[in-house]
Amino acid sequence: MTSFITLVEVLVQPLRNGREDLVNAYRDILLRSPALRAIPFDRQAAEEAARLRAVHRLRTPDAIQVATAIQSGASHFLTNDAALAQISGISVLVLDALPES
């Protein structure tokens, strides 16, 4: 699962570059993939994001992503931002720290 903020983040460059083909491809991956579910950002996630920002000094997009995962009952949060490993309430997996298979 991911939050809709992912859509905001991945569409910026294709939109700047006039790449409607990539906009459509990314939208399809995030919104229509059977392996991925986009989660709306609601009031509970907003309050959790505020708490995460206060406690961990996260940037708003990171706080929204993590809060949405926590509120949706995710067991793990996958990221490549090692600074997020400090967060409590969810197991944070940092891609660069995972063992190679």
N, C-alpha and C positions, 0 to 999 in steps of 0.2 A: 504494500500500500504506500501511497504517497499523498501529500496534500496538494491542493490546487496551486499552491505557491510555486510548485515545480513548473507548472505550465507558464507562469509569469516569468520565471527565470530562464527557461529554455527557449522561449519564443523571441526574446529581445534581439539577439544577433541575426536570426533569419529575417525578422521584420526590418531591422536597420539595413540589411543588405538586399532587401526586396526579393527574398527567396521564399515565395509563397509555397513552392513545392516542399521546402523543409518545414515551414509552418504547418502545413497539412500533415506531413509525415510525423512530426513530433506530437501533434494533437492526436493523431490516430493511435500512436504508441501509448500515450498517457491515458487516453480516454476510452480506447476500444480494445486494448490488449486483455486477453483472458487471464494473463498472469499478473496483471497489475490493476489495482483499484485506486482511483483518485478519491480522496476523502474531503468533503467540504469543511471549511473552517467555521466553527460555531462559537457560541458564547463561552462554553466550558473550556474549549481549547484556547480561546482568547485569554481567559483568566489564568490558565496554566502557563501560557506563553509569557504573560506578565510576571508570574512567579519565577519562571526560569530566567527571564531577563534580570530580575532583581537579585536572585541568588547567584547566578553564574555569569552575569554580565554578558549575555549573548546578544548578538545582533538580532533584530526583529525577524528577518527571514529564517534564521536558524531556530529561534525560539518557536516560531509557528510550526516549522517542520517537526521538531521534537515533541511539542505539545500535542500536535495532531496525532502523532504516533502513539503517545502515551494514552490519550483520550480514546483512541480507537482500539486499545488493547493489544498493540503490537508487543511482541516479546523482545525484539531487537531493533536497533536503529543502525542502519548501514551508512557510513560516511567516509570521506577521505580527509576530514578535518579532525586531526588529533586533539585539538583543543576541546572538542565536544565529548571526549572520553571521560571527562570529569563529572558528567551529568548523572544524577541519581534518579531512580524511578523507572529506568529502562536500561537494558544492557546495550551499550554502544560498541559496535564493531567498526574498527578503523581499517579500511581496505589495505593500506600499506602495512599494517601490522598483522594481517592474516597470514597464516602459513601457506606457502605455495604448494599446489597439488601436482 
